[in-house]
Amino acid sequence: MAFTLPQLPYAPEALEPYIDAATMGIHHGKHHQAYVDNLNKAIAGTEHENKSLEELVASAGSITPAVRNNGGGHWNHSFFWQILAPGGGEGPTGALADAINSTFGSLDGLKEKVNAAGTTRFGSGWAWLISKDGKLEVSSTPNQDNPLMDVAEVKGKPVLGIDVWEHAYYLKYQNRRPEYLGAIWNVINWKKVAENFAAAK
Ligand code: MN
């Protein structure tokens, strides 16, 4: 069964002014769509045709680069749209807030770590907050890899992920990746992030 592009859970302009409508429209409608289309092409008529996206991602080290890159791209973006929300930025609560405070000292401590991971990721990739053996950790991956992949340097279950490809911010922020990383905390869907954290346990 062919993979399909999930709908954005909000309008493309809903994350303004932090993420602009043009970027969201192109990012979702063109970039994510291309990962879906190219993944479908790469698996058509192969042994991978009937595998789930999770299965493909977990075996990234033994599949073709096209399936790894586009499968990762589809998984990562589907995840990314969900952890963003208009009016986010109020911060985490409950068990997630407790875990963030005990691991990173404070929410600001977490932001610093994630932003550093995103800023120092050379070229294109992702910064992650993951749950690893029940503990929170910050990591980053190159290209469209993610922490669920068997090839990941740091493996874990994604709780929050930030796209640091230029296509995620260039129209509004140009080369200023740190500025984009500073702004995105205003549109984090902490309810969804808390669900990811609970599900990862
Ligand atoms: Mn992207």
Residues whose N, C-alpha, C, O or C-beta is under 5 A from the ligand:
A	BS01	MN	D163 W165 A168
